[in-house]
Amino acid sequence: MQAADKLSFAYRYPFTEVAKELVGKYDTSGEAFQYLKQAKARIEEALSKKAITYKSIAFGQKDSIISYAYTRMLMSALPQHLLRLYAIAEARRSCAAMGVDSDPNVVQLLKELGMEATPGNGGFSLDVITFLRCGVLSVEDSLVNQRLAKGMVELTRHELSSIMVGPVGEAIAKGLPISRKELPKQVVEYAPLVVLPKEEAGAVRQSNTIHWIDRLLATPIPDVRQRVVGLLLAPYLINVKGMDVDSACRVISDYIEKCKALDPATQVTSAKIRYYCSYAKLKGKHPMSLKRAEEFLSGVIDIASLNGRMHG
Protein backbone atom coordinates (compact mmCIF):
# COMPACT_ATOMS: atom_id res chain seq x y z
CA MET A 1 0.00 0.00 0.00
CA GLN A 2 1.45 3.38 -1.07
CA ALA A 3 1.95 6.20 1.47
CA ALA A 4 -1.01 8.21 0.15
CA ASP A 5 -3.20 5.10 0.20
CA LYS A 6 -2.14 4.34 3.78
CA LEU A 7 -3.08 7.85 4.88
CA SER A 8 -6.47 7.60 3.20
CA PHE A 9 -7.09 4.16 4.73
CA ALA A 10 -6.05 5.39 8.18
CA TYR A 11 -8.34 8.42 7.88
CA ARG A 12 -11.31 6.14 7.23
CA TYR A 13 -10.33 3.57 9.86
CA PRO A 14 -8.17 5.29 12.51
CA PHE A 15 -8.32 2.28 14.87
CA THR A 16 -6.35 0.00 12.49
CA GLU A 17 -2.70 -1.01 12.62
CA VAL A 18 -2.06 1.08 9.51
CA ALA A 19 -3.24 4.18 11.38
CA LYS A 20 -1.23 3.36 14.51
CA GLU A 21 1.89 2.99 12.37
CA LEU A 22 1.38 6.40 10.81
CA VAL A 23 0.62 8.18 14.09
CA GLY A 24 3.77 6.71 15.59
CA LYS A 25 5.84 8.56 13.00
CA TYR A 26 4.46 12.01 13.82
CA ASP A 27 5.79 14.35 16.49
CA THR A 28 2.68 16.06 17.88
CA SER A 29 4.05 17.35 21.18
CA GLY A 30 4.13 20.97 20.03
CA GLU A 31 0.52 20.85 18.75
CA ALA A 32 -1.16 19.01 21.61
CA PHE A 33 -3.64 21.78 22.39
CA GLN A 34 -4.83 21.87 18.76
CA TYR A 35 -5.45 18.14 18.76
CA LEU A 36 -7.16 18.24 22.15
CA LYS A 37 -9.61 20.82 20.75
CA GLN A 38 -10.32 18.53 17.81
CA ALA A 39 -10.69 15.56 20.16
CA LYS A 40 -13.14 17.50 22.33
CA ALA A 41 -15.29 18.32 19.30
CA ARG A 42 -15.15 14.67 18.17
CA ILE A 43 -16.32 13.42 21.58
CA GLU A 44 -19.09 15.98 21.88
CA GLU A 45 -20.44 15.02 18.46
CA ALA A 46 -20.23 11.32 19.32
CA LEU A 47 -22.12 11.67 22.61
CA SER A 48 -24.74 14.15 21.43
CA LYS A 49 -25.53 12.65 17.99
CA LYS A 50 -24.66 8.98 18.74
CA ALA A 51 -22.56 9.01 15.56
CA ILE A 52 -19.59 10.87 14.10
CA THR A 53 -20.08 12.17 10.59
CA TYR A 54 -17.77 10.75 7.93
CA LYS A 55 -16.64 13.29 5.34
CA SER A 56 -14.57 12.52 2.26
CA ILE A 57 -11.74 15.07 2.34
CA ALA A 58 -8.49 15.55 0.44
CA PHE A 59 -6.76 17.71 3.05
CA GLY A 60 -6.62 17.35 6.82
CA GLN A 61 -6.52 13.56 6.92
CA LYS A 62 -3.32 13.54 8.96
CA ASP A 63 -4.81 15.87 11.58
CA SER A 64 -7.91 13.68 11.77
CA ILE A 65 -6.04 10.46 12.57
CA ILE A 66 -3.88 12.24 15.14
CA SER A 67 -6.97 13.77 16.76
CA TYR A 68 -8.41 10.24 17.01
CA ALA A 69 -5.40 9.24 19.12
CA TYR A 70 -6.00 12.25 21.36
CA THR A 71 -9.69 11.39 21.50
CA ARG A 72 -8.84 8.00 22.99
CA MET A 73 -6.74 9.68 25.67
CA LEU A 74 -9.40 12.29 26.42
CA MET A 75 -12.15 9.66 26.58
CA SER A 76 -10.03 7.74 29.09
CA ALA A 77 -10.10 10.76 31.40
CA LEU A 78 -13.93 10.86 31.28
CA PRO A 79 -16.36 8.57 33.17
CA GLN A 80 -15.96 5.02 31.89
CA HIS A 81 -19.66 4.43 31.25
CA LEU A 82 -19.34 6.82 28.28
CA LEU A 83 -16.77 4.66 26.50
CA ARG A 84 -19.29 2.32 24.88
CA LEU A 85 -21.37 5.22 23.56
CA TYR A 86 -18.27 6.78 22.05
CA ALA A 87 -17.00 3.52 20.52
CA ILE A 88 -20.30 2.87 18.74
CA ALA A 89 -20.48 6.46 17.46
CA GLU A 90 -16.92 6.18 16.13
CA ALA A 91 -17.76 2.80 14.58
CA ARG A 92 -20.70 4.31 12.70
CA ARG A 93 -18.33 6.82 11.12
CA SER A 94 -15.96 4.10 9.88
CA CYS A 95 -18.85 1.95 8.66
CA ALA A 96 -20.18 4.91 6.68
CA ALA A 97 -16.73 5.18 5.09
CA MET A 98 -16.84 1.44 4.34
CA GLY A 99 -20.05 1.98 2.42
CA VAL A 100 -18.26 4.13 -0.17
CA ASP A 101 -14.77 2.61 -0.05
CA SER A 102 -13.08 0.37 -2.62
CA ASP A 103 -13.47 -3.42 -2.48
CA PRO A 104 -9.77 -4.01 -1.68
CA ASN A 105 -9.91 -1.58 1.25
CA VAL A 106 -13.03 -3.26 2.66
CA VAL A 107 -11.35 -6.66 2.37
CA GLN A 108 -8.23 -5.25 4.08
CA LEU A 109 -10.31 -3.80 6.90
CA LEU A 110 -12.11 -7.06 7.57
CA LYS A 111 -8.78 -8.87 7.49
CA GLU A 112 -7.53 -6.60 10.29
CA LEU A 113 -10.65 -7.55 12.23
CA GLY A 114 -9.90 -11.23 11.75
CA MET A 115 -12.67 -11.72 9.18
CA GLU A 116 -12.81 -12.61 5.51
CA ALA A 117 -15.06 -11.21 2.78
CA THR A 118 -15.06 -11.97 -0.93
CA PRO A 119 -16.20 -9.16 -3.26
CA GLY A 120 -18.39 -9.89 -6.27
CA ASN A 121 -21.69 -9.02 -7.98
CA GLY A 122 -21.72 -5.55 -6.45
CA GLY A 123 -21.52 -6.89 -2.90
CA PHE A 124 -19.63 -9.28 -0.66
CA SER A 125 -19.85 -12.91 0.44
CA LEU A 126 -19.12 -13.93 4.03
CA ASP A 127 -18.89 -17.41 5.45
CA VAL A 128 -21.62 -18.23 7.97
CA ILE A 129 -19.28 -18.14 11.00
CA THR A 130 -18.05 -14.65 10.10
CA PHE A 131 -21.63 -13.49 9.59
CA LEU A 132 -22.69 -14.77 13.00
CA ARG A 133 -19.69 -13.13 14.63
CA CYS A 134 -21.18 -9.76 13.70
CA GLY A 135 -23.80 -10.44 16.37
CA VAL A 136 -26.71 -8.82 14.54
CA LEU A 137 -29.12 -11.73 14.71
CA SER A 138 -29.82 -14.39 17.29
CA VAL A 139 -28.85 -17.99 16.63
CA GLU A 140 -32.52 -18.99 16.39
CA ASP A 141 -33.38 -16.81 13.38
CA SER A 142 -29.90 -15.93 12.17
CA LEU A 143 -30.07 -17.12 8.56
CA VAL A 144 -33.81 -17.21 7.85
CA ASN A 145 -33.93 -14.04 5.75
CA GLN A 146 -30.41 -14.14 4.30
CA ARG A 147 -29.30 -14.92 0.75
CA LEU A 148 -27.16 -18.04 0.74
CA ALA A 149 -24.98 -19.45 -2.03
CA LYS A 150 -22.61 -22.39 -1.63
CA GLY A 151 -22.51 -21.99 2.13
CA MET A 152 -21.79 -18.25 1.96
CA VAL A 153 -23.99 -15.33 3.03
CA GLU A 154 -24.36 -12.75 0.26
CA LEU A 155 -24.63 -9.12 1.34
CA THR A 156 -24.85 -5.81 -0.44
CA ARG A 157 -22.20 -3.25 0.45
CA HIS A 158 -24.77 -1.35 2.54
CA GLU A 159 -25.77 -4.51 4.42
CA LEU A 160 -22.15 -5.35 5.15
CA SER A 161 -21.33 -1.89 6.47
CA SER A 162 -24.47 -1.98 8.64
CA ILE A 163 -23.67 -5.26 10.39
CA MET A 164 -20.03 -4.28 10.99
CA VAL A 165 -20.86 -1.57 13.56
CA GLY A 166 -20.58 -4.07 16.41
CA PRO A 167 -17.22 -5.63 15.45
CA VAL A 168 -15.71 -2.23 14.59
CA GLY A 169 -16.99 -0.82 17.89
CA GLU A 170 -15.27 -3.68 19.74
CA ALA A 171 -12.01 -2.94 17.92
CA ILE A 172 -12.27 0.75 18.85
CA ALA A 173 -13.03 -0.03 22.51
CA LYS A 174 -10.06 -2.39 22.78
CA GLY A 175 -7.44 -0.93 25.11
CA LEU A 176 -9.82 1.63 26.60
CA PRO A 177 -9.69 3.17 29.05
CA ILE A 178 -6.00 4.02 29.01
CA SER A 179 -4.67 4.02 32.56
CA ARG A 180 -4.93 7.47 34.11
CA LYS A 181 -1.28 7.15 35.15
CA GLU A 182 -0.32 6.95 31.47
CA LEU A 183 -2.31 10.01 30.39
CA PRO A 184 -0.44 13.30 29.84
CA LYS A 185 -1.21 15.88 32.52
CA GLN A 186 -2.66 18.31 29.97
CA VAL A 187 -5.16 15.67 28.82
CA VAL A 188 -6.43 15.10 32.37
CA GLU A 189 -6.67 18.84 32.97
CA TYR A 190 -8.51 19.37 29.67
CA ALA A 191 -11.13 16.65 30.28
CA PRO A 192 -13.52 18.80 32.42
CA LEU A 193 -13.96 21.14 29.42
CA VAL A 194 -15.79 18.43 27.44
CA VAL A 195 -19.47 19.35 27.30
CA LEU A 196 -21.66 16.31 27.98
CA PRO A 197 -25.29 15.99 26.86
CA LYS A 198 -27.73 16.72 29.68
CA GLU A 199 -28.75 13.09 30.20
CA GLU A 200 -25.11 11.95 30.26
CA ALA A 201 -24.12 14.69 32.68
CA GLY A 202 -26.91 13.44 34.95
CA ALA A 203 -25.59 9.89 34.69
CA VAL A 204 -22.13 11.11 35.64
CA ARG A 205 -23.52 12.83 38.73
CA GLN A 206 -25.42 9.66 39.64
CA SER A 207 -22.33 7.46 39.19
CA ASN A 208 -20.42 9.70 41.60
CA THR A 209 -23.00 9.42 44.40
CA ILE A 210 -23.82 6.60 46.79
CA HIS A 211 -26.67 4.70 45.18
CA TRP A 212 -29.12 2.42 46.97
CA ILE A 213 -27.69 -0.51 45.00
CA ASP A 214 -24.33 0.22 46.62
CA ARG A 215 -26.13 -0.30 49.94
CA LEU A 216 -27.59 -3.55 48.62
CA LEU A 217 -24.09 -4.77 47.77
CA ALA A 218 -23.21 -4.33 51.45
CA THR A 219 -26.32 -6.23 52.58
CA PRO A 220 -26.33 -10.04 52.00
CA ILE A 221 -29.69 -11.60 51.14
CA PRO A 222 -30.92 -15.19 51.54
CA ASP A 223 -33.04 -15.48 48.38
CA VAL A 224 -33.74 -14.28 44.78
CA ARG A 225 -30.02 -13.77 44.23
CA GLN A 226 -30.04 -14.71 40.54
CA ARG A 227 -32.67 -12.08 39.74
CA VAL A 228 -30.79 -9.52 41.81
CA VAL A 229 -27.61 -10.22 39.84
CA GLY A 230 -29.28 -10.10 36.43
CA LEU A 231 -31.69 -7.21 36.98
CA LEU A 232 -29.79 -5.01 39.41
CA LEU A 233 -26.14 -5.70 40.11
CA ALA A 234 -24.72 -6.50 36.66
CA PRO A 235 -26.47 -3.59 34.85
CA TYR A 236 -25.59 -1.20 37.68
CA LEU A 237 -21.89 -2.06 37.89
CA ILE A 238 -21.40 -2.15 34.11
CA ASN A 239 -23.56 0.71 32.84
CA VAL A 240 -23.85 3.07 35.82
CA LYS A 241 -20.55 2.59 37.63
CA GLY A 242 -18.70 2.00 34.36
CA MET A 243 -16.83 -1.15 35.42
CA ASP A 244 -15.38 -3.62 32.95
CA VAL A 245 -16.80 -7.15 32.92
CA ASP A 246 -13.96 -8.72 34.91
CA SER A 247 -14.16 -6.13 37.70
CA ALA A 248 -17.96 -6.38 37.92
CA CYS A 249 -17.75 -10.19 38.08
CA ARG A 250 -15.35 -9.98 41.01
CA VAL A 251 -17.61 -7.58 42.94
CA ILE A 252 -20.69 -9.76 42.38
CA SER A 253 -18.83 -12.97 43.23
CA ASP A 254 -17.70 -11.43 46.52
CA TYR A 255 -21.30 -10.43 47.24
CA ILE A 256 -22.63 -13.93 46.54
CA GLU A 257 -20.02 -15.38 48.90
CA LYS A 258 -21.33 -13.09 51.65
CA CYS A 259 -24.88 -14.19 50.84
CA LYS A 260 -23.87 -17.84 51.31
CA ALA A 261 -23.34 -17.13 54.99
CA LEU A 262 -27.14 -16.79 55.22
CA ASP A 263 -27.92 -19.73 52.95
CA PRO A 264 -25.15 -21.70 51.20
CA ALA A 265 -27.51 -23.01 48.49
CA THR A 266 -27.34 -20.89 45.33
CA GLN A 267 -27.80 -21.21 41.58
CA VAL A 268 -25.58 -18.20 40.90
CA THR A 269 -22.41 -19.65 39.38
CA SER A 270 -19.35 -17.80 38.08
CA ALA A 271 -20.50 -18.57 34.53
CA LYS A 272 -23.91 -17.02 35.17
CA ILE A 273 -22.36 -13.93 36.73
CA ARG A 274 -20.15 -13.44 33.66
CA TYR A 275 -23.11 -14.01 31.34
CA TYR A 276 -25.20 -11.34 33.08
CA CYS A 277 -22.32 -8.85 33.09
CA SER A 278 -21.49 -9.47 29.42
CA TYR A 279 -25.16 -9.21 28.46
CA ALA A 280 -25.52 -5.91 30.35
CA LYS A 281 -22.51 -4.53 28.50
CA LEU A 282 -23.70 -5.74 25.10
CA LYS A 283 -27.22 -4.33 25.49
CA GLY A 284 -26.35 -1.21 27.50
CA LYS A 285 -28.92 -2.43 29.98
CA HIS A 286 -29.60 -0.32 33.11
CA PRO A 287 -30.88 -1.61 36.46
CA MET A 288 -34.59 -1.71 37.20
CA SER A 289 -36.16 1.15 39.10
CA LEU A 290 -36.37 1.34 42.87
CA LYS A 291 -40.15 0.89 42.69
CA ARG A 292 -39.93 -2.35 40.71
CA ALA A 293 -37.14 -3.65 42.91
CA GLU A 294 -39.31 -3.08 45.98
CA GLU A 295 -42.00 -5.27 44.41
CA PHE A 296 -39.93 -8.38 43.68
CA LEU A 297 -37.69 -8.06 46.76
CA SER A 298 -40.65 -7.60 49.12
CA GLY A 299 -40.20 -9.87 52.12
CA VAL A 300 -36.51 -10.45 51.34
CA ILE A 301 -35.00 -7.07 52.13
CA ASP A 302 -36.30 -3.62 53.00
CA ILE A 303 -35.25 -1.62 49.93
CA ALA A 304 -36.84 1.55 51.28
CA SER A 305 -34.52 1.44 54.27
CA LEU A 306 -31.51 1.10 51.96
CA ASN A 307 -32.65 4.14 50.02
CA GLY A 308 -33.27 6.05 53.25
CA ARG A 309 -29.81 5.28 54.57
CA MET A 310 -28.40 6.59 51.33
CA HIS A 311 -29.68 10.05 52.20
CA GLY A 312 -29.05 9.76 55.93
Buried (B, 14 or more C-beta within 10 A) or exposed (E): EEEEBBBBBBBBBBBBEBBEEBBEEEEBEEBBEBBBBBBBBBBBBBBBEEBBEBEEEEEEBBBBBBBBBBBBBBBBBBBBBBBBBBBBBBBBBBBBBBBEBEBEBBBBBBEBBEBBBEBEEEBBBBBBEBBBBBBBBEEEEBEEEBEEEEEBBBBBBEBBBBBBBBBBBBBBBEEBBBEEEEBBEEBBEBBEEBEBBEEBEEBBEEBEEEBBBBBBBEBBBBBBBBBBBBBBBBBBBBBBBBBBBEBBBEBBBEBBEEBBEEEEEBEBEEEBBBBBBBBBBEEEBBBBEBEEBBEBBEEBBEBEEBBEEBEE
